[in-house]
Amino acid sequence: MDIFLLILGFLLTLLGIVGSFLPILPGPITGWFGLLLLHYTKAIPMNWTFLGITLAISIIIWILDYIIPAIGTKRFGGSKYGVYGTTIGLIIGLISPIPFGILIGAFFGALVGELYYDRNDTNRAIKASFGAFLGFLASATIKFSISTVYAVLFLIKFWEYKEAIF
């Protein structure tokens, strides 16, 4: 059972890294569940302080993930249509075969949303799209960093207790 939990936990931490760039999957929280499964093995002692701190960080990052792109859009003069367009563009970019489709989708989704809001102000729409794009990049970078740290922590704990597991 420990091997199953170990493999599933490692897959969740890897999925957390991938989820850093997918708007559907909460990356750091998924990675945290991998750490939780690691601590449910018999070989690794449960550390509630460690798990509590990493969970709190995951929840804070999850909340900020919804706030940061909106702040970027608003800071650069965008509307709620730009925020909606960014989200739709991310999803379309995710399923498109275009390289870097998520990044391109975020920018053009915000641009289309802003042009839908006000067709006459192209400069403001481009500026707001750039803000949405920067907000997405900032949010993805934070999520990727935390998810990578969780994967490294997983590997460190595994390496520390590898003799007890096998």
N, CA and C atoms as an extended XYZ file, in Angstrom:
498
Properties=species:S:1:pos:R:3:atomname:S:1:resname:S:1:resid:I:1 pbc="F F F"
N         0.820       -1.198        0.000 N   MET     1
C         0.000        0.000        0.000 CA  MET     1
C         0.864        1.263        0.000 C   MET     1
N         2.006        1.193        0.688 N   ASP     2
C         2.901        2.353        0.724 CA  ASP     2
C         3.427        2.697       -0.663 C   ASP     2
N         3.742        1.691       -1.449 N   ILE     3
C         4.247        1.941       -2.804 CA  ILE     3
C         3.164        2.612       -3.651 C   ILE     3
N         1.922        2.161       -3.509 N   PHE     4
C         0.814        2.764       -4.235 CA  PHE     4
C         0.649        4.233       -3.841 C   PHE     4
N         0.664        4.516       -2.544 N   LEU     5
C         0.549        5.897       -2.073 CA  LEU     5
C         1.717        6.745       -2.549 C   LEU     5
N         2.888        6.153       -2.555 N   LEU     6
C         4.091        6.858       -3.004 CA  LEU     6
C         3.980        7.225       -4.489 C   LEU     6
N         3.584        6.283       -5.312 N   ILE     7
C         3.459        6.536       -6.750 CA  ILE     7
C         2.346        7.544       -7.018 C   ILE     7
N         1.196        7.345       -6.376 N   LEU     8
C         0.080        8.268       -6.573 CA  LEU     8
C         0.442        9.680       -6.090 C   LEU     8
N         1.132        9.773       -4.960 N   GLY     9
C         1.560       11.072       -4.449 CA  GLY     9
C         2.531       11.763       -5.393 C   GLY     9
N         3.468       11.001       -5.951 N   PHE    10
C         4.417       11.581       -6.889 CA  PHE    10
C         3.710       12.051       -8.159 C   PHE    10
N         2.762       11.262       -8.644 N   LEU    11
C         1.995       11.677       -9.824 CA  LEU    11
C         1.204       12.951       -9.551 C   LEU    11
N         0.665       13.082       -8.345 N   LEU    12
C        -0.067       14.299       -7.998 CA  LEU    12
C         0.849       15.516       -7.940 C   LEU    12
N         2.071       15.331       -7.437 N   THR    13
C         2.990       16.479       -7.426 CA  THR    13
C         3.385       16.871       -8.847 C   THR    13
N         3.561       15.893       -9.726 N   LEU    14
C         3.850       16.215      -11.125 CA  LEU    14
C         2.648       16.875      -11.794 C   LEU    14
N         1.459       16.381      -11.486 N   LEU    15
C         0.241       16.982      -12.018 CA  LEU    15
C         0.072       18.410      -11.495 C   LEU    15
N         0.554       18.663      -10.290 N   GLY    16
C         0.533       20.015       -9.748 CA  GLY    16
C         1.390       20.967      -10.560 C   GLY    16
N         2.529       20.485      -11.025 N   ILE    17
C         3.391       21.315      -11.871 CA  ILE    17
C         2.696       21.610      -13.196 C   ILE    17
N         2.111       20.588      -13.797 N   VAL    18
C         1.377       20.778      -15.057 CA  VAL    18
C         0.179       21.707      -14.822 C   VAL    18
N        -0.490       21.538      -13.691 N   GLY    19
C        -1.653       22.356      -13.365 CA  GLY    19
C        -1.338       23.818      -13.144 C   GLY    19
N        -0.071       24.138      -13.029 N   SER    20
C         0.317       25.539      -12.878 CA  SER    20
C        -0.009       26.359      -14.114 C   SER    20
N        -0.095       25.683      -15.254 N   PHE    21
C        -0.346       26.383      -16.511 CA  PHE    21
C        -1.745       26.133      -17.053 C   PHE    21
N        -2.472       25.223      -16.435 N   LEU    22
C        -3.829       24.919      -16.882 CA  LEU    22
C        -4.834       25.672      -16.024 C   LEU    22
N        -5.750       26.387      -16.640 N   PRO    23
C        -6.707       27.151      -15.835 CA  PRO    23
C        -7.734       26.276      -15.120 C   PRO    23
N        -7.817       25.021      -15.484 N   ILE    24
C        -8.829       24.125      -14.919 CA  ILE    24
C        -8.334       23.476      -13.629 C   ILE    24
N        -7.056       23.203      -13.539 N   LEU    25
C        -6.489       22.415      -12.447 CA  LEU    25
C        -5.726       23.306      -11.471 C   LEU    25
N        -6.067       23.259      -10.181 N   PRO    26
C        -5.308       24.062       -9.204 CA  PRO    26
C        -3.963       23.398       -8.894 C   PRO    26
N        -2.900       23.896       -9.490 N   GLY    27
C        -1.586       23.282       -9.397 CA  GLY    27
C        -1.055       23.058       -7.993 C   GLY    27
N        -0.878       24.115       -7.184 N   PRO    28
C        -0.303       23.906       -5.855 CA  PRO    28
C        -1.158       23.021       -4.943 C   PRO    28
N        -2.465       23.116       -5.049 N   ILE    29
C        -3.315       22.264       -4.202 CA  ILE    29
C        -3.184       20.801       -4.623 C   ILE    29
N        -3.092       20.547       -5.914 N   THR    30
C        -2.895       19.177       -6.398 CA  THR    30
C        -1.557       18.638       -5.903 C   THR    30
N        -0.513       19.462       -5.987 N   GLY    31
C         0.792       19.056       -5.467 CA  GLY    31
C         0.760       18.817       -3.969 C   GLY    31
N        -0.027       19.605       -3.242 N   TRP    32
C        -0.143       19.421       -1.798 CA  TRP    32
C        -0.766       18.064       -1.476 C   TRP    32
N        -1.744       17.650       -2.260 N   PHE    33
C        -2.336       16.324       -2.033 CA  PHE    33
C        -1.300       15.219       -2.221 C   PHE    33
N        -0.343       15.439       -3.108 N   GLY    34
C         0.764       14.493       -3.249 CA  GLY    34
C         1.596       14.419       -1.977 C   GLY    34
N         1.871       15.581       -1.372 N   LEU    35
C         2.599       15.596       -0.094 CA  LEU    35
C         1.787       14.911        1.007 C   LEU    35
N         0.482       15.127        0.999 N   LEU    36
C        -0.384       14.489        1.999 CA  LEU    36
C        -0.332       12.976        1.866 C   LEU    36
N        -0.414       12.468        0.641 N   LEU    37
C        -0.345       11.014        0.441 CA  LEU    37
C         1.005       10.464        0.876 C   LEU    37
N         2.060       11.205        0.650 N   LEU    38
C         3.388       10.773        1.090 CA  LEU    38
C         3.413       10.604        2.604 C   LEU    38
N         2.763       11.503        3.315 N   HIS    39
C         2.763       11.429        4.773 CA  HIS    39
C         1.805       10.356        5.309 C   HIS    39
N         0.926        9.865        4.457 N   TYR    40
C         0.050        8.766        4.880 CA  TYR    40
C         0.706        7.398        4.744 C   TYR    40
N         1.903        7.336        4.189 N   THR    41
C         2.616        6.061        4.161 CA  THR    41
C         3.079        5.729        5.579 C   THR    41
N         3.282        4.466        5.840 N   LYS    42
C         3.716        4.025        7.176 CA  LYS    42
C         5.164        4.403        7.455 C   LYS    42
N         5.949        4.565        6.415 N   ALA    43
C         7.375        4.821        6.582 CA  ALA    43
C         7.690        6.271        6.937 C   ALA    43
N         6.863        7.177        6.527 N   ILE    44
C         7.147        8.602        6.735 CA  ILE    44
C         6.223        9.125        7.829 C   ILE    44
N         6.792        9.686        8.886 N   PRO    45
C         5.946       10.180        9.984 CA  PRO    45
C         5.097       11.391        9.561 C   PRO    45
N         3.914       11.452       10.131 N   MET    46
C         2.996       12.553        9.841 CA  MET    46
C         3.518       13.819       10.510 C   MET    46
N         3.619       14.886        9.723 N   ASN    47
C         4.086       16.167       10.229 CA  ASN    47
C         2.991       17.192        9.949 C   ASN    47
N         2.100       17.379       10.924 N   TRP    48
C         0.942       18.237       10.729 CA  TRP    48
C         1.314       19.708       10.550 C   TRP    48
N         2.388       20.138       11.181 N   THR    49
C         2.825       21.524       11.014 CA  THR    49
C         3.255       21.774        9.565 C   THR    49
N         4.064       20.887        9.044 N   PHE    50
C         4.521       20.977        7.662 CA  PHE    50
C         3.333       20.966        6.703 C   PHE    50
N         2.421       20.016        6.912 N   LEU    51
C         1.259       19.911        6.031 CA  LEU    51
C         0.336       21.125        6.163 C   LEU    51
N         0.191       21.651        7.361 N   GLY    52
C        -0.654       22.828        7.562 CA  GLY    52
C        -0.101       24.064        6.886 C   GLY    52
N         1.208       24.262        7.000 N   ILE    53
C         1.842       25.429        6.378 CA  ILE    53
C         1.767       25.324        4.857 C   ILE    53
N         2.068       24.150        4.320 N   THR    54
C         2.023       23.996        2.863 CA  THR    54
C         0.586       24.092        2.334 C   THR    54
N        -0.391       23.628        3.113 N   LEU    55
C        -1.793       23.783        2.704 CA  LEU    55
C        -2.193       25.256        2.704 C   LEU    55
N        -1.801       25.990        3.735 N   ALA    56
C        -2.125       27.418        3.792 CA  ALA    56
C        -1.522       28.161        2.598 C   ALA    56
N        -0.289       27.840        2.249 N   ILE    57
C         0.345       28.457        1.088 CA  ILE    57
C        -0.428       28.114       -0.180 C   ILE    57
N        -0.844       26.863       -0.311 N   SER    58
C        -1.600       26.434       -1.496 CA  SER    58
C        -2.921       27.178       -1.620 C   SER    58
N        -3.610       27.346       -0.525 N   ILE    59
C        -4.905       28.038       -0.558 CA  ILE    59
C        -4.720       29.514       -0.892 C   ILE    59
N        -3.698       30.133       -0.322 N   ILE    60
C        -3.421       31.543       -0.629 CA  ILE    60
C        -3.094       31.716       -2.115 C   ILE    60
N        -2.273       30.830       -2.650 N   ILE    61
C        -1.912       30.899       -4.072 CA  ILE    61
C        -3.141       30.647       -4.939 C   ILE    61
N        -3.995       29.728       -4.528 N   TRP    62
C        -5.220       29.425       -5.272 CA  TRP    62
C        -6.124       30.661       -5.345 C   TRP    62
N        -6.252       31.372       -4.230 N   ILE    63
C        -7.062       32.594       -4.210 CA  ILE    63
C        -6.407       33.681       -5.066 C   ILE    63
N        -5.100       33.853       -4.929 N   LEU    64
C        -4.393       34.869       -5.711 CA  LEU    64
C        -4.449       34.584       -7.210 C   LEU    64
N        -4.585       33.311       -7.570 N   ASP    65
C        -4.653       32.938       -8.975 CA  ASP    65
C        -5.848       33.581       -9.668 C   ASP    65
N        -6.908       33.822       -8.941 N   TYR    66
C        -8.078       34.462       -9.519 CA  TYR    66
C        -7.993       35.985       -9.449 C   TYR    66
N        -7.165       36.482       -8.567 N   ILE    67
C        -7.080       37.927       -8.368 CA  ILE    67
C        -6.012       38.567       -9.257 C   ILE    67
N        -4.866       37.927       -9.423 N   ILE    68
C        -3.733       38.528      -10.127 CA  ILE    68
C        -4.042       38.876      -11.589 C   ILE    68
N        -4.615       37.957      -12.399 N   PRO    69
C        -4.915       38.366      -13.783 CA  PRO    69
C        -5.930       39.514      -13.855 C   PRO    69
N        -6.899       39.505      -12.950 N   ALA    70
C        -7.875       40.605      -12.939 CA  ALA    70
C        -7.198       41.911      -12.558 C   ALA    70
N        -6.272       41.870      -11.619 N   ILE    71
C        -5.534       43.075      -11.243 CA  ILE    71
C        -4.718       43.581      -12.434 C   ILE    71
N        -4.073       42.647      -13.158 N   GLY    72
C        -3.297       43.049      -14.332 CA  GLY    72
C        -4.165       43.716      -15.380 C   GLY    72
N        -5.347       43.142      -15.598 N   THR    73
C        -6.253       43.720      -16.586 CA  THR    73
C        -6.745       45.083      -16.134 C   THR    73
N        -7.183       45.180      -14.888 N   LYS    74
C        -7.697       46.451      -14.364 CA  LYS    74
C        -6.603       47.514      -14.301 C   LYS    74
N        -5.397       47.102      -13.912 N   ARG    75
C        -4.286       48.051      -13.784 CA  ARG    75
C        -3.951       48.710      -15.123 C   ARG    75
N        -4.158       47.949      -16.190 N   PHE    76
C        -3.867       48.476      -17.520 CA  PHE    76
C        -5.126       48.997      -18.214 C   PHE    76
N        -6.183       49.259      -17.435 N   GLY    77
C        -7.372       49.919      -17.974 CA  GLY    77
C        -8.411       49.000      -18.572 C   GLY    77
N        -8.397       47.735      -18.222 N   GLY    78
C        -9.340       46.791      -18.799 CA  GLY    78
C       -10.656       46.713      -18.047 C   GLY    78
N       -11.588       46.003      -18.636 N   SER    79
C       -12.912       45.814      -18.053 CA  SER    79
C       -13.096       44.339      -17.683 C   SER    79
N       -14.271       44.016      -17.165 N   LYS    80
C       -14.561       42.618      -16.838 CA  LYS    80
C       -14.638       41.773      -18.102 C   LYS    80
N       -14.939       42.385      -19.246 N   TYR    81
C       -14.960       41.653      -20.509 CA  TYR    81
C       -13.555       41.178      -20.884 C   TYR    81
N       -12.566       41.957      -20.541 N   GLY    82
C       -11.187       41.540      -20.762 CA  GLY    82
C       -10.809       40.352      -19.898 C   GLY    82
N       -11.296       40.351      -18.658 N   VAL    83
C       -11.033       39.220      -17.755 CA  VAL    83
C       -11.721       37.969      -18.291 C   VAL    83
N       -12.976       38.102      -18.711 N   TYR    84
C       -13.698       36.955      -19.278 CA  TYR    84
C       -13.010       36.459      -20.545 C   TYR    84
N       -12.605       37.392      -21.382 N   GLY    85
C       -11.911       37.023      -22.611 CA  GLY    85
C       -10.608       36.305      -22.344 C   GLY    85
N        -9.897       36.727      -21.299 N   THR    86
C        -8.652       36.056      -20.932 CA  THR    86
C        -8.916       34.604      -20.574 C   THR    86
N        -9.932       34.360      -19.777 N   THR    87
C       -10.254       32.996      -19.356 CA  THR    87
C       -10.660       32.143      -20.553 C   THR    87
N       -11.509       32.670      -21.400 N   ILE    88
C       -11.930       31.923      -22.588 CA  ILE    88
C       -10.737       31.682      -23.510 C   ILE    88
N        -9.886       32.683      -23.672 N   GLY    89
C        -8.692       32.527      -24.496 CA  GLY    89
C        -7.732       31.487      -23.945 C   GLY    89
N        -7.617       31.402      -22.612 N   LEU    90
C        -6.766       30.380      -22.000 CA  LEU    90
C        -7.277       28.987      -22.330 C   LEU    90
N        -8.571       28.800      -22.238 N   ILE    91
C        -9.158       27.482      -22.502 CA  ILE    91
C        -9.003       27.117      -23.977 C   ILE    91
N        -9.274       28.056      -24.869 N   ILE    92
C        -9.105       27.795      -26.299 CA  ILE    92
C        -7.635       27.533      -26.627 C   ILE    92
N        -6.748       28.323      -26.026 N   GLY    93
C        -5.318       28.122      -26.241 CA  GLY    93
C        -4.826       26.789      -25.720 C   GLY    93
N        -5.470       26.304      -24.670 N   LEU    94
C        -5.099       25.009      -24.091 CA  LEU    94
C        -5.387       23.871      -25.056 C   LEU    94
N        -6.513       23.923      -25.730 N   ILE    95
C        -6.888       22.816      -26.611 CA  ILE    95
C        -6.390       22.997      -28.040 C   ILE    95
N        -5.806       24.133      -28.340 N   SER    96
C        -5.314       24.372      -29.700 CA  SER    96
C        -3.943       23.719      -29.878 C   SER    96
N        -3.636       23.320      -31.130 N   PRO    97
C        -2.328       22.703      -31.393 CA  PRO    97
C        -1.205       23.723      -31.574 C   PRO    97
N        -1.516       24.997      -31.422 N   ILE    98
C        -0.520       26.055      -31.620 CA  ILE    98
C         0.476       26.037      -30.461 C   ILE    98
N         1.784       26.085      -30.751 N   PRO    99
C         2.749       26.190      -29.651 CA  PRO    99
C         2.503       27.475      -28.851 C   PRO    99
N         2.618       27.387      -27.559 N   PHE   100
C         2.368       28.499      -26.642 CA  PHE   100
C         0.941       29.033      -26.794 C   PHE   100
N         0.010       28.131      -27.097 N   GLY   101
C        -1.384       28.507      -27.300 CA  GLY   101
C        -2.011       29.158      -26.088 C   GLY   101
N        -1.601       28.745      -24.898 N   ILE   102
C        -2.165       29.326      -23.680 CA  ILE   102
C        -1.788       30.802      -23.581 C   ILE   102
N        -0.541       31.114      -23.870 N   LEU   103
C        -0.089       32.501      -23.790 CA  LEU   103
C        -0.744       33.365      -24.868 C   LEU   103
N        -0.779       32.843      -26.073 N   ILE   104
C        -1.406       33.582      -27.171 CA  ILE   104
C        -2.901       33.727      -26.906 C   ILE   104
N        -3.524       32.658      -26.404 N   GLY   105
C        -4.959       32.692      -26.108 CA  GLY   105
C        -5.303       33.714      -25.044 C   GLY   105
N        -4.449       33.833      -24.018 N   ALA   106
C        -4.711       34.814      -22.961 CA  ALA   106
C        -4.698       36.231      -23.522 C   ALA   106
N        -3.724       36.509      -24.352 N   PHE   107
C        -3.616       37.853      -24.916 CA  PHE   107
C        -4.785       38.157      -25.854 C   PHE   107
N        -5.017       37.271      -26.829 N   PHE   108
C        -6.064       37.538      -27.809 CA  PHE   108
C        -7.462       37.426      -27.209 C   PHE   108
N        -7.634       36.580      -26.204 N   GLY   109
C        -8.929       36.517      -25.526 CA  GLY   109
C        -9.257       37.830      -24.842 C   GLY   109
N        -8.266       38.404      -24.166 N   ALA   110
C        -8.476       39.707      -23.521 CA  ALA   110
C        -8.715       40.791      -24.568 C   ALA   110
N        -7.999       40.720      -25.663 N   LEU   111
C        -8.173       41.711      -26.730 CA  LEU   111
C        -9.585       41.650      -27.314 C   LEU   111
N       -10.060       40.445      -27.601 N   VAL   112
C       -11.410       40.294      -28.144 CA  VAL   112
C       -12.450       40.751      -27.126 C   VAL   112
N       -12.245       40.399      -25.850 N   GLY   113
C       -13.176       40.842      -24.811 CA  GLY   113
C       -13.241       42.353      -24.697 C   GLY   113
N       -12.086       42.979      -24.739 N   GLU   114
C       -12.049       44.441      -24.644 CA  GLU   114
C       -12.631       45.105      -25.888 C   GLU   114
N       -12.384       44.540      -27.048 N   LEU   115
C       -12.970       45.103      -28.268 CA  LEU   115
C       -14.482       44.902      -28.295 C   LEU   115
N       -14.941       43.818      -27.692 N   TYR   116
C       -16.384       43.606      -27.565 CA  TYR   116
C       -16.990       44.682      -26.665 C   TYR   116
N       -16.257       45.035      -25.624 N   TYR   117
C       -16.710       46.071      -24.686 CA  TYR   117
C       -16.741       47.449      -25.352 C   TYR   117
N       -15.672       47.780      -26.084 N   ASP   118
C       -15.593       49.098      -26.724 CA  ASP   118
C       -14.803       48.962      -28.020 C   ASP   118
N       -15.499       48.895      -29.130 N   ARG   119
C       -14.862       48.674      -30.435 CA  ARG   119
C       -14.056       49.875      -30.911 C   ARG   119
N       -14.315       51.023      -30.384 N   ASN   120
C       -13.672       52.240      -30.881 CA  ASN   120
C       -12.327       52.530      -30.234 C   ASN   120
N       -12.027       51.918      -29.114 N   ASP   121
C       -10.789       52.228      -28.388 CA  ASP   121
C        -9.812       51.051      -28.483 C   ASP   121
N        -9.171       50.908      -29.616 N   THR   122
C        -8.245       49.803      -29.855 CA  THR   122
C        -7.005       49.905      -28.975 C   THR   122
N        -6.508       51.115      -28.760 N   ASN   123
C        -5.305       51.275      -27.928 CA  ASN   123
C        -5.548       50.806      -26.499 C   ASN   123
N        -6.702       51.161      -25.930 N   ARG   124
C        -7.025       50.719      -24.581 CA  ARG   124
C        -7.186       49.190      -24.539 C   ARG   124
N        -7.760       48.630      -25.584 N   ALA   125
C        -7.951       47.183      -25.642 CA  ALA   125
C        -6.611       46.458      -25.689 C   ALA   125
N        -5.687       46.969      -26.462 N   ILE   126
C        -4.359       46.348      -26.543 CA  ILE   126
C        -3.624       46.480      -25.210 C   ILE   126
N        -3.729       47.641      -24.607 N   LYS   127
C        -3.085       47.860      -23.306 CA  LYS   127
C        -3.671       46.937      -22.242 C   LYS   127
N        -4.980       46.794      -22.199 N   ALA   128
C        -5.624       45.898      -21.229 CA  ALA   128
C        -5.278       44.442      -21.510 C   ALA   128
N        -5.157       44.073      -22.779 N   SER   129
C        -4.770       42.704      -23.137 CA  SER   129
C        -3.363       42.402      -22.643 C   SER   129
N        -2.490       43.381      -22.777 N   PHE   130
C        -1.127       43.212      -22.282 CA  PHE   130
C        -1.135       43.038      -20.763 C   PHE   130
N        -1.987       43.788      -20.072 N   GLY   131
C        -2.109       43.639      -18.619 CA  GLY   131
C        -2.629       42.267      -18.225 C   GLY   131
N        -3.612       41.753      -18.958 N   ALA   132
C        -4.137       40.410      -18.680 CA  ALA   132
C        -3.069       39.363      -18.928 C   ALA   132
N        -2.300       39.557      -19.993 N   PHE   133
C        -1.213       38.639      -20.318 CA  PHE   133
C        -0.149       38.639      -19.217 C   PHE   133
N         0.235       39.831      -18.755 N   LEU   134
C         1.216       39.915      -17.662 CA  LEU   134
C         0.672       39.307      -16.372 C   LEU   134
N        -0.610       39.534      -16.100 N   GLY   135
C        -1.226       38.933      -14.921 CA  GLY   135
C        -1.219       37.421      -14.984 C   GLY   135
N        -1.528       36.868      -16.159 N   PHE   136
C        -1.484       35.414      -16.326 CA  PHE   136
C        -0.071       34.882      -16.129 C   PHE   136
N         0.912       35.557      -16.720 N   LEU   137
C         2.307       35.114      -16.566 CA  LEU   137
C         2.753       35.164      -15.111 C   LEU   137
N         2.390       36.223      -14.407 N   ALA   138
C         2.763       36.342      -12.997 CA  ALA   138
C         2.116       35.233      -12.180 C   ALA   138
N         0.849       34.991      -12.407 N   SER   139
C         0.135       33.954      -11.671 CA  SER   139
C         0.705       32.566      -11.972 C   SER   139
N         0.963       32.290      -13.237 N   ALA   140
C         1.515       30.987      -13.617 CA  ALA   140
C         2.917       30.790      -13.049 C   ALA   140
N         3.705       31.847      -13.002 N   THR   141
C         5.055       31.748      -12.448 CA  THR   141
C         5.014       31.429      -10.957 C   THR   141
N         4.124       32.076      -10.242 N   ILE   142
C         3.988       31.810       -8.804 CA  ILE   142
C         3.528       30.375       -8.575 C   ILE   142
N         2.513       29.939       -9.316 N   LYS   143
C         2.004       28.573       -9.159 CA  LYS   143
C         3.063       27.538       -9.526 C   LYS   143
N         3.790       27.792      -10.607 N   PHE   144
C         4.836       26.872      -11.023 CA  PHE   144
C         5.931       26.775       -9.967 C   PHE   144
N         6.321       27.899       -9.403 N   SER   145
C         7.371       27.906       -8.381 CA  SER   145
C         6.953       27.102       -7.156 C   SER   145
N         5.747       27.334       -6.672 N   ILE   146
C         5.273       26.616       -5.482 CA  ILE   146
C         5.118       25.135       -5.785 C   ILE   146
N         4.566       24.788       -6.934 N   SER   147
C         4.382       23.386       -7.291 CA  SER   147
C         5.715       22.666       -7.444 C   SER   147
N         6.701       23.358       -7.989 N   THR   148
C         8.037       22.765       -8.113 CA  THR   148
C         8.661       22.559       -6.736 C   THR   148
N         8.481       23.512       -5.843 N   VAL   149
C         8.983       23.353       -4.469 CA  VAL   149
C         8.319       22.149       -3.810 C   VAL   149
N         7.027       21.955       -4.018 N   TYR   150
C         6.332       20.804       -3.443 CA  TYR   150
C         6.885       19.493       -4.008 C   TYR   150
N         7.192       19.464       -5.296 N   ALA   151
C         7.772       18.263       -5.894 CA  ALA   151
C         9.160       17.987       -5.311 C   ALA   151
N         9.939       19.035       -5.124 N   VAL   152
C        11.275       18.866       -4.533 CA  VAL   152
C        11.152       18.398       -3.080 C   VAL   152
N        10.225       18.974       -2.328 N   LEU   153
C        10.009       18.523       -0.944 CA  LEU   153
C         9.585       17.061       -0.902 C   LEU   153
N         8.742       16.654       -1.835 N   PHE   154
C         8.335       15.257       -1.932 CA  PHE   154
C         9.550       14.358       -2.128 C   PHE   154
N        10.403       14.733       -3.083 N   LEU   155
C        11.590       13.919       -3.367 CA  LEU   155
C        12.566       13.907       -2.190 C   LEU   155
N        12.707       15.013       -1.500 N   ILE   156
C        13.600       15.062       -0.335 CA  ILE   156
C        13.097       14.127        0.760 C   ILE   156
N        11.786       14.189        1.053 N   LYS   157
C        11.206       13.301        2.073 CA  LYS   157
C        11.329       11.846        1.655 C   LYS   157
N        11.074       11.571        0.393 N   PHE   158
C        11.206       10.196       -0.101 CA  PHE   158
C        12.643        9.719        0.063 C   PHE   158
N        13.600       10.528       -0.320 N   TRP   159
C        15.003       10.132       -0.237 CA  TRP   159
C        15.435        9.933        1.216 C   TRP   159
N        14.907       10.739        2.090 N   GLU   160
C        15.250       10.653        3.508 CA  GLU   160
C        14.774        9.333        4.119 C   GLU   160
N        13.630        8.825        3.676 N   TYR   161
C        13.034        7.624        4.262 CA  TYR   161
C        12.996        6.449        3.284 C   TYR   161
N        13.841        6.458        2.272 N   LYS   162
C        13.771        5.419        1.221 CA  LYS   162
C        14.027        4.011        1.776 C   LYS   162
N        14.904        3.876        2.762 N   GLU   163
C        15.171        2.555        3.330 CA  GLU   163
C        13.953        1.996        4.063 C   GLU   163
N        13.187        2.863        4.694 N   ALA   164
C        11.995        2.424        5.421 CA  ALA   164
C        10.869        2.050        4.460 C   ALA   164
N        10.867        2.645        3.281 N   ILE   165
C         9.807        2.355        2.310 CA  ILE   165
C        10.057        1.042        1.605 C   ILE   165
N        11.308        0.808        1.199 N   PHE   166
C        11.622       -0.403        0.445 CA  PHE   166
C        12.170       -1.434        1.356 C   PHE   166
